[in-house]
Amino acid sequence: MAETHRSAPAQAGYWSVLRNNPSYRSLWLGEVVSLFGDWFNLIASAALVSHLTGSGTAVGGMFVVRMLAPFLVSPLAGVVADRFNRKWVLIFSDLSRGLVVLGFLLVRNPSQVWILYALTAVQLGISGFFFPARNAILPDIVSRRQLGAANALSAATWSVMLALGAAMGGVVAGEWGIYPAFVVDSLSFFVSAAFISRIHYRTQLFSENGKPKDETVLAAALGQYTEGLRYLRHNLDVFAIALHKGAVSLTVTGIFQVIQVILAERVFVIGEGGGTSLGLLYAVAGVGTGLGPILARRFTGDRDRPLRLTLTLSYLISVAGLLIMVPLASFPLVLFGTFLRAAGGGTNWVFSTQLLQHLVPDRVRGRVFSTEFAIFTLTNAVSVALGGWLLDNTGLGLPAMLFWMAVLSLVPAAAWTGWLLFGKRSTPPVEPQVQEQEGAEPGLVENRSDLRHS
């Protein structure tokens, strides 16, 4: 099989994508605003649950809810992303989440924590529609040569907003209280929807047999989602790539979400209830997540094989970060270990996403990304629940947990390396590319009924 990178077009620069593609620029600006609010919300929610309950299990329960909600809606979310205008799916998701988040202001005492859990479930359930549609729309509004830069730029944005939002959210929670963060998050969703509404995008979606999709979504959701699963069963290379985010969340990121709350609240306490130190941990993770894929892409470009090889390296970088944290010698060392752990995880996330966007045809892209997101959220929920239970019910301390997380991370690294050596790689589908020259209308996706066949 010929290397796919031999025929790949030259990669685009980050500024070039923003300058020449107004549709991507609008999507990116929406991300900037909504992600900033998201990290305010996460810091505030974790600090609020910890303050009201004082329980590691309760904190873990909040993260479990955050993960299980999008998992439960993933079958329908994937079908919606493939059957409806993806731009309007994104806008409706943002507006709905903006309203839901205002309900967090009602949670004031331990007896009302269930309200926070319920609203979190609704908010993240709606997010379960947003993220597959967002990943699926990206190849529709950028060209193949812009895709790598757009992915890396989005990851860097996620990371910068994590760094800024978490740091500022930690300061706000530590100095002025928790509730202003929820108001900021709500407003951010409305602003994001306004930016996304400016995307130039229209598409006429078709069913698998090429006829217009005229039946109801609910009636067809199960059958069409099953078709997406069948695609993964017949394309094991794509399925292996779709497992990476789940593998990282199961071995590292899920448990670490609970560990870092405990680190901030009980070990390295800065600010009220450790709110400031928790913000710093998230902020450093944001920097690592953003810099990791950008630095790695300088060596890999957008070439298939280097991207695949770097996925193995990403696990090893995370392992190194975890081992640095094990002694809990000082807060700066923990921050440095967090940086490395996040750099590896961020590289894994961006490169696996880019490979899927290259390999998966448009007709099933939403369902593949919703399945990938379902795997990620389910493994994250399991990992978070396990982490909270271990902290509350066993004598396994934080250093031992960090050590075993590092050991377990070597398992998916070894499995992926084996697939690289002995597995069969998929080739990208041949599909029309969007225009990217100055003055053209980007993000215009015409009738693709000729592509929608099995």
C-alpha positions in Angstrom: 0.0 0.0 0.0 1.4 3.4 -1.0 2.0 5.9 1.7 -0.9 8.3 1.9 1.4 11.3 2.6 3.0 11.1 -0.9 -0.1 12.5 -2.5 -1.1 14.8 0.3 -1.1 18.5 -0.5 1.2 20.9 1.3 0.0 21.8 4.8 -1.5 25.2 5.5 -0.3 27.7 8.1 -2.4 28.6 11.2 -2.8 32.2 10.4 -3.6 31.4 6.7 -6.5 29.3 7.8 -8.0 32.0 10.0 -7.4 34.8 7.4 -8.6 33.0 4.3 -11.5 30.9 5.6 -14.2 33.1 7.2 -16.4 30.0 8.0 -13.6 28.4 10.0 -12.8 31.7 11.6 -16.4 32.0 12.9 -16.3 28.5 14.2 -13.0 29.2 15.9 -14.2 32.4 17.5 -17.2 30.5 18.9 -14.9 28.0 20.4 -12.8 30.8 22.0 -15.7 32.2 23.8 -17.6 29.0 24.9 -14.5 27.2 26.0 -13.5 30.1 28.2 -16.8 29.8 30.0 -16.7 26.0 30.1 -13.6 26.1 32.3 -15.1 28.6 34.6 -18.0 26.2 35.0 -15.9 23.1 35.6 -13.7 24.7 38.3 -16.8 26.2 40.0 -18.8 22.9 39.8 -15.9 20.8 41.2 -15.2 23.3 44.0 -18.9 23.6 44.8 -19.4 19.8 45.1 -16.2 19.4 47.2 -17.2 22.3 49.5 -20.8 21.1 50.0 -20.0 17.4 50.5 -16.4 17.0 51.4 -16.4 13.7 49.6 -14.1 12.3 46.9 -16.9 10.0 45.8 -19.2 13.0 45.3 -16.6 14.8 43.2 -16.1 11.7 41.2 -19.9 11.4 40.8 -20.0 14.8 39.2 -17.4 13.8 36.6 -19.3 10.5 36.1 -22.4 12.4 35.3 -20.5 14.7 32.9 -19.3 11.6 31.0 -22.3 9.3 31.1 -24.8 11.9 29.8 -23.2 12.4 26.3 -22.6 8.6 26.2 -26.3 7.9 26.5 -27.3 10.3 23.7 -24.5 9.3 21.4 -26.5 7.0 19.1 -29.0 9.7 18.3 -26.4 12.4 18.2 -24.4 10.7 15.5 -27.5 10.3 13.3 -28.5 13.9 13.9 -25.0 15.0 12.8 -25.4 13.0 9.5 -29.0 13.8 8.8 -29.4 17.5 9.7 -27.6 20.7 8.9 -24.6 20.5 11.2 -24.4 24.3 11.6 -27.9 24.5 13.1 -27.1 21.5 15.4 -24.2 23.5 16.8 -26.3 26.7 17.2 -29.2 24.9 18.9 -26.8 23.1 21.2 -25.2 26.4 22.3 -28.4 28.2 23.0 -29.8 25.3 25.0 -26.7 25.0 27.1 -26.7 28.7 27.8 -30.2 28.4 29.4 -29.4 25.2 31.3 -26.3 26.6 33.0 -28.2 29.4 34.6 -29.9 26.7 36.8 -26.6 26.1 38.6 -27.2 29.3 40.5 -29.9 27.4 42.5 -27.5 25.1 44.2 -26.8 26.5 47.7 -26.6 23.7 50.2 -25.8 20.0 50.4 -29.4 18.9 50.0 -29.5 20.6 46.6 -26.4 18.9 45.1 -28.8 16.6 43.2 -29.9 19.7 41.2 -26.3 20.3 40.1 -26.0 16.7 39.0 -29.3 16.9 37.1 -28.4 20.1 35.3 -24.9 18.8 34.6 -26.5 15.7 32.9 -28.7 17.9 30.7 -25.9 20.3 29.8 -23.4 17.5 28.9 -26.2 15.5 27.2 -26.6 18.5 24.8 -22.8 18.7 24.5 -23.1 15.1 23.2 -24.8 16.5 20.1 -22.4 19.4 19.8 -19.0 17.7 19.7 -19.7 15.0 17.0 -21.4 17.7 14.8 -18.4 20.0 15.3 -15.8 17.3 14.3 -18.0 16.3 11.4 -18.5 19.8 10.0 -14.8 20.7 10.1 -13.8 18.8 6.9 -16.9 20.4 5.2 -15.7 24.0 5.8 -11.9 23.6 5.4 -9.9 22.0 2.6 -7.7 18.9 3.0 -4.6 20.9 3.2 -6.1 23.2 5.9 -7.4 20.3 8.0 -4.2 19.6 10.0 -3.7 23.3 10.8 -7.4 23.7 11.7 -7.3 20.7 14.1 -4.1 21.9 15.8 -5.4 25.4 16.0 -8.6 24.2 17.6 -6.6 22.1 20.1 -4.4 25.1 20.9 -7.5 27.2 21.4 -9.0 24.6 23.8 -5.7 24.6 25.7 -5.3 28.4 25.9 -8.9 28.8 27.0 -8.3 26.0 29.6 -5.3 27.9 30.8 -7.0 31.3 30.9 -10.4 30.1 31.9 -9.2 27.7 34.6 -6.8 30.2 36.0 -9.3 33.0 36.1 -12.1 30.6 37.2 -9.8 29.5 40.1 -9.1 33.1 41.1 -12.8 34.0 40.9 -13.8 30.9 42.9 -11.0 31.5 45.4 -11.5 35.2 45.9 -15.1 36.1 45.1 -17.0 32.9 45.3 -18.3 30.3 42.9 -21.5 31.6 41.4 -20.2 34.3 39.1 -18.5 31.6 37.1 -21.9 30.1 36.1 -23.1 33.4 34.8 -19.9 33.8 32.7 -20.4 30.3 31.2 -24.0 30.9 30.3 -23.2 34.1 28.5 -20.4 32.4 26.6 -22.8 29.9 25.0 -25.0 32.7 23.6 -22.0 34.6 22.2 -20.7 31.3 20.6 -24.0 30.7 18.9 -23.8 34.2 17.4 -20.4 33.5 15.9 -21.4 30.1 14.6 -24.5 31.6 12.9 -22.0 33.4 10.5 -20.7 30.2 9.0 -21.5 29.9 5.3 -22.7 26.3 5.1 -25.5 24.5 3.4 -25.9 20.9 2.6 -28.6 18.6 1.3 -28.3 15.3 3.2 -29.4 12.0 1.7 -30.1 8.6 3.0 -27.9 5.6 2.5 -29.7 4.7 -0.8 -29.5 8.2 -2.2 -33.1 9.2 -1.7 -34.0 12.2 0.4 -34.3 11.6 4.1 -38.0 12.1 4.7 -38.6 9.8 7.7 -38.4 10.9 11.3 -35.1 10.8 13.1 -36.3 8.7 15.9 -37.7 6.0 13.6 -34.4 5.8 11.7 -31.8 6.5 14.4 -31.2 3.0 15.6 -30.9 1.5 12.1 -28.6 4.2 10.9 -26.4 4.2 14.0 -26.0 0.5 13.5 -24.9 1.2 10.0 -22.1 3.4 11.5 -21.1 0.6 13.8 -21.1 -1.8 10.8 -18.7 0.6 9.0 -16.3 0.4 12.0 -16.5 -3.4 12.1 -15.5 -3.5 8.4 -12.8 -0.8 8.9 -10.7 -2.0 11.8 -8.0 0.6 11.2 -10.5 3.4 11.7 -11.9 1.6 14.8 -8.4 1.2 16.3 -7.9 5.0 15.9 -11.3 5.7 17.4 -10.2 3.8 20.6 -7.3 6.2 21.4 -9.3 8.8 23.3 -11.1 6.1 25.3 -7.7 4.5 26.2 -6.3 7.7 27.4 -9.4 8.6 29.4 -9.5 5.1 31.0 -5.9 5.0 32.1 -5.1 8.6 32.8 -7.4 11.6 32.4 -10.5 10.2 34.1 -8.8 9.3 37.4 -6.7 12.4 37.3 -9.7 14.6 37.3 -10.5 13.4 40.8 -6.8 13.3 41.9 -6.2 16.9 41.0 -9.2 18.1 43.0 -7.9 16.2 46.0 -4.4 17.6 45.4 -5.7 21.1 45.4 -8.0 20.7 48.3 -5.8 18.7 50.7 -2.1 18.7 49.6 -1.2 21.9 47.9 -3.9 24.3 49.1 -3.9 27.8 47.6 -7.0 30.1 47.9 -10.3 29.3 49.4 -10.8 25.5 49.4 -7.9 25.1 47.1 -9.8 26.9 44.3 -6.7 28.8 43.1 -4.4 25.7 43.1 -7.0 23.7 41.2 -7.2 26.5 38.6 -3.4 26.4 38.3 -3.4 22.7 37.7 -6.0 23.1 35.0 -4.1 26.0 33.5 -0.8 24.1 33.2 -2.7 21.2 31.7 -4.1 23.6 29.1 -0.7 24.9 28.2 0.6 21.3 27.8 -2.4 20.2 25.8 -2.0 23.1 23.3 1.8 23.0 22.9 2.0 19.2 22.6 0.3 18.8 19.2 1.7 22.0 17.8 5.3 21.0 18.6 4.7 17.5 17.4 3.2 18.7 14.1 6.4 20.5 13.3 8.0 17.1 12.8 5.0 15.1 11.5 3.4 17.6 9.2 0.1 16.1 8.1 1.6 12.8 6.9 -0.2 9.6 7.8 2.6 7.4 9.1 4.4 10.1 11.3 1.0 10.9 12.8 0.4 7.3 13.6 3.9 6.8 15.1 3.5 9.9 17.3 0.4 8.4 18.9 2.7 5.8 20.5 5.1 8.5 21.6 2.2 10.5 23.1 1.5 7.7 25.6 5.2 7.6 26.7 5.2 11.4 27.3 2.1 11.1 29.5 3.8 8.2 31.4 6.9 10.4 32.0 4.7 13.2 33.4 2.9 10.8 35.8 6.1 9.4 37.1 7.4 12.9 37.8 4.3 13.6 39.9 4.5 10.3 42.0 6.7 11.6 44.9 4.5 14.7 45.3 7.7 16.4 46.3 6.6 20.0 45.5 3.8 21.9 43.7 6.1 23.1 40.9 7.1 19.4 40.2 3.5 18.4 40.2 2.7 21.2 37.7 5.6 20.1 35.5 4.4 16.5 35.5 0.9 17.8 34.7 2.3 19.7 31.8 3.9 16.6 30.3 0.9 14.4 31.0 -1.3 16.9 29.2 1.1 17.4 26.3 1.0 13.6 25.6 -2.8 13.5 25.9 -3.3 16.6 23.8 -1.1 15.2 21.0 -3.1 11.9 21.1 -6.4 13.7 20.9 -5.5 16.0 18.0 -3.7 13.4 15.9 -6.4 10.7 16.3 -9.0 13.2 15.4 -7.1 14.3 12.3 -6.6 10.7 11.1 -10.3 10.0 11.4 -11.2 13.2 9.5 -8.8 12.0 6.7 -10.1 8.5 6.6 -13.8 8.5 7.3 -16.2 9.4 4.4 -18.7 12.2 4.9 -21.8 9.9 4.8 -20.8 8.2 8.2 -18.6 10.8 9.7 -21.0 12.1 12.3 -21.8 8.5 13.5 -18.1 7.6 13.7 -17.3 10.6 15.8 -20.4 10.1 18.0 -19.2 6.5 18.6 -15.7 7.7 19.4 -17.2 10.2 21.8 -19.3 7.5 23.4 -16.3 5.3 24.0 -14.4 8.3 25.4 -17.2 9.4 27.7 -18.0 5.8 28.9 -14.3 5.0 29.7 -13.9 8.4 31.4 -17.0 7.8 33.6 -15.6 4.4 34.6 -12.2 5.8 35.3 -13.6 8.7 37.4 -15.9 6.5 39.4 -13.0 4.1 40.1 -10.7 6.9 41.1 -13.3 8.3 43.6 -14.0 4.9 45.0 -10.3 4.1 45.5 -9.6 7.3 47.3 -12.5 6.8 49.7 -12.5 3.1 50.3 -8.9 1.8 50.0 -5.5 2.6 51.5 -4.1 3.3 48.1 -2.7 6.8 48.3 -2.2 9.4 45.6 1.5 8.4 44.8 0.5 4.7 44.3 -2.4 5.7 42.1 -0.2 7.9 39.9 2.3 5.1 39.6 -0.3 2.5 38.4 -1.8 5.0 36.0 1.6 5.3 34.4 2.0 1.5 34.2 -1.5 1.0 32.7 -0.8 3.7 30.1 1.8 1.4 28.6 -0.9 -1.2 27.6 -2.6 0.9 24.9 0.8 2.1 23.7 2.0 -1.5 23.2 -1.3 -2.5 21.6 -1.2 0.4 19.1 2.5 -0.3 18.3 1.4 -3.9 17.5 -1.3 -2.6 15.2 1.2 -0.4 13.4 3.5 -3.4 12.8 0.8 -6.0 11.8 -2.5 -4.2 11.0 -3.8 -3.1 7.7 -4.1 0.7 7.2 -7.2 2.3 5.6 -6.9 4.8 2.7 -8.7 8.2 2.6 -12.0 8.3 0.5 -12.0 10.4 -2.6 -14.4 13.3 -2.0 -14.8 16.9 -3.4 -12.9 19.5 -1.5 -14.1 22.9 -0.4 -12.7 26.0 -2.0 -10.1 27.9 0.0 -8.9 30.7 -2.3 -9.4 34.3 -1.3 -12.8 35.6 -2.3 -14.4 32.2 -2.7 -17.3 31.2 -0.5 -15.9 28.7 1.9 -17.8 26.1 3.8 -20.2 25.4 0.9 -21.1 21.7 0.7 -23.2 20.8 -2.3 -25.4 17.8 -2.9 -23.3 14.7 -2.1 -25.8 12.0 -3.0 -23.3 10.3 -5.2 -21.0 9.7 -2.1 -23.7 8.3 0.1 -23.5 4.7 -0.6 -22.1 1.7 1.3 
